[in-house]
Amino acid sequence: VEQLRDQPVSRGRKLLADGPGIRVFTDPKLMRHVLSNLIVNALEASPASSSVQVSWDIEPRGFRISVDNTGSIASEVALQLFKRYVSTKGDDRGLGLYMAKVFVENYLGGRLVYEPLPGITRFSIYLPESAVSSR
């Protein structure tokens, strides 16, 4: 999160992070890649002077980390979110969410889901209980 705060894509937007001290046992490079993709997407989709919230917590069956931004995704776009080469940002795009889902589900043993809320776009990563320690 800290590395993305000063990137050009975040200009005029706040990047906030909140959650308890949790140790996550997973592939750090893949997790960093997935989180970077979700955060950059959220920053790009957010209006100027808005904020993107990254939050995490222990859930009943594991660990959740969510990236929230202001705004919503049209239902017809939401149906296509995790498909290859589907993007609202133009040609030569559309692999980020697809690859993030592949990494989370096939290599990190978790799930990546889109969770629409009123006025908020949320993507959450759920990892199994074996991946976390509350230290």
N, C-alpha and C positions, 0 to 999 in steps of 0.2 A: 504494500500500500504506500509506504513512504517513498519508494522509488518512482511512483507514478504521480505524486503530488505536483512535481515541478515540470512535468511533460507539457509540451504545447497543447495537447488535446484537453488538458484540464484548465486552461485559462478561463478565469472568471467563474469557475465552478469549485465548490468545496468538496474535498474527498475526506469523508469522516469514517473512523473505524471504532468499533466498540464490541467488547466481549470479554469474558473471563480469561484468566491465565490457563490455557490448555495446551498440552503438548500433543501434537499430532504426529503419528508414525506413518508416514507415507513417502512417496517419491517427491522430494522437494522441487526438483526441476519441472516435473509434470504439473505439480500443484501450482507452482509459480506461473507457468505458461497458461494454465486454465484460468487462474484468477486474473492475470493480466488481460486476457482476452475479454473476460466478463466486465472488468472495470473500465477498460478502454471503450468497449461497446456502450456501456452506461454513460460514460462521459460524453461520447460523441452524440448520443441520443438526447442528452439533457439540455434544457434551455440554459442560456447564459445566466449567471448568478444563482444557479440552483445548486443542489448538493447531491452527491452520490454517497450512499451509506453502505459500508461493509460491516456486517455483524456476524458473530459466531456464538455458538453455545452447544452444550451437551444436550442431546435429545434422549428420549427413552430408549432408543435402540442404536445410539451412536452419536455422531457429530454432525452439525449443520453449519455451513457458512453461506451467507446470503449477500447478494449485491442488489441494492435497490436504487432506482432512479425515478424522478418525477416523469409522469406521462404514462401513456398506455400504448400497447401494440394492437393494431387492427386485427380483428379475429381471422381474416383471411391470411394475413402475414403470420400470425401465431401458429397456424396449421403447418407452415413451411419452415419454422425456425431452425430445426436441426437437420435439414436436408442439405446435401452438398450443392454448392454453387448457387444457392438462393440467397439473395441480398437485396436490400433496399438502397444500398450505397453505391450501386453501379457495377459495371463489369469488373472482372478479375477479383471479385470478392466472394464471400459466401462459404469459406472453409472454416472460419474461426469457431463458430458454435458447433458445427459438425465435428471438428477435431476435438474440441473441448469435451463433448459428450463421449466420443470414442475413448479418450484418455481416462476420463472419470470412470466410465462403466467397464472398460476392458482391462485397464491397467491399475487403477486405484481401488477397484472393488466397490465403487459407490454408485450413486445416481446423480445426474444433473437434470434439473427440472425447471420449467418456466411456471411461475406461480403468479398469475395476474391478481392484483389487488385494486380497489378503487383508486384511480389516479396514480398508481405506482406500478412500475415494472419490476418484478423480482425474479432473479435466477438464483437457485439454491443448489448447493452441492451437499449431498448426504453421504457420509462415510460410515462404515460399520463400527460398532462398539470397540472392536479389536484395534482400531486405529487411533484411539484417544486415551490420554491420561490426564486427570485433573490436577496435575502438579503445577 
